[in-house]
Amino acid sequence: MASKKRDDILYKSNSDHIPVAHSTIRIITTYNTQHREVNKLLNKNWHILLSDSVMASILDSNPKITYRKGASPHDRFVHSDTDPATSTGASGTQATRRSNALTK
């Protein structure tokens, strides 16, 4: 496989020469009930990040925030992988042994 030059990798395409670092940078976090407060906090203090010359060259003038879906109770449940036929619980082989012993 042919190796690529560093500049070729950093640019989206050779025709427009826009560095990948200048793409929109987003803050990605899990959605929660305090999302409005998070937005206010970021907007209020965004100027602190922009005061750094390196960060100012990378970041937009306003924060871009993306929320991903939070875990629902359905997502948090753990599903059992046990087979009821091989289980040692009341509905498994012990119950079968007991019923067989009683019928003899």
C-alpha positions in Angstrom: 0.0 0.0 0.0 1.4 3.4 -1.0 2.1 5.8 1.9 0.4 9.1 1.8 2.0 12.4 2.6 1.0 14.2 5.8 -0.5 17.2 4.0 -2.7 14.9 1.8 -4.2 13.3 4.9 -4.8 16.6 6.7 -6.8 18.1 3.8 -10.3 17.0 2.8 -9.5 17.0 -0.9 -6.7 18.4 -3.0 -9.1 20.8 -4.7 -10.3 22.9 -1.8 -7.4 22.5 0.7 -9.5 23.1 3.8 -7.6 21.6 6.8 -9.6 19.1 8.8 -8.8 21.0 11.9 -10.9 23.9 10.7 -14.1 21.8 10.4 -16.8 22.5 12.9 -15.9 21.3 16.4 -18.8 20.1 18.4 -19.2 19.4 22.1 -20.9 16.0 22.4 -22.6 15.1 25.6 -25.4 12.9 26.9 -28.8 14.7 27.0 -30.1 15.3 30.5 -32.6 17.5 32.3 -30.1 20.3 32.9 -29.3 20.8 29.2 -30.5 24.5 29.3 -28.1 25.2 32.1 -25.3 23.5 30.3 -26.0 25.7 27.2 -26.0 28.8 29.3 -22.8 27.9 31.0 -21.0 27.2 27.8 -22.3 30.4 26.1 -21.4 32.5 29.1 -17.8 31.2 29.3 -17.0 30.5 25.6 -15.0 33.7 25.5 -12.4 32.1 27.8 -11.6 29.5 25.2 -11.6 32.1 22.4 -9.1 34.2 24.3 -6.4 31.6 23.5 -5.1 32.3 20.0 -4.7 28.6 19.0 -8.3 27.8 20.2 -9.7 30.9 18.6 -8.3 29.7 15.2 -10.0 26.3 15.6 -13.4 27.2 17.3 -16.4 29.0 16.0 -17.6 32.2 17.6 -20.4 30.2 19.4 -20.3 26.7 20.9 -21.9 23.9 18.8 -23.4 21.4 21.2 -24.7 18.0 20.2 -26.7 15.8 22.6 -26.8 12.0 22.3 -29.7 9.9 23.7 -29.4 9.1 27.4 -29.8 5.5 28.6 -33.4 4.6 29.1 -34.5 2.1 31.8 -34.9 -0.4 29.0 -31.3 0.1 28.0 -30.1 -0.5 31.6 -31.8 -3.9 32.2 -29.5 -6.9 32.1 -30.9 -9.8 30.1 -30.3 -13.3 31.4 -28.4 -15.7 29.1 -29.3 -18.8 31.2 -31.2 -21.7 29.7 -34.2 -22.6 32.0 -33.7 -26.3 31.2 -30.2 -26.3 32.7 -30.9 -23.9 35.6 -30.5 -25.0 39.1 -33.4 -22.8 40.3 -36.9 -23.9 41.3 -38.0 -24.1 37.7 -34.9 -26.0 36.6 -33.4 -29.5 37.2 -33.7 -29.4 41.0 -37.5 -29.1 40.7 -37.5 -31.9 38.1 -35.5 -34.2 40.4 -37.8 -33.5 43.3 -40.9 -34.3 41.3 -39.4 -37.5 40.0 -38.5 -38.5 43.5 -42.1 -37.9 44.7 -43.6 -40.0 41.9 -41.4 -43.1 42.6 
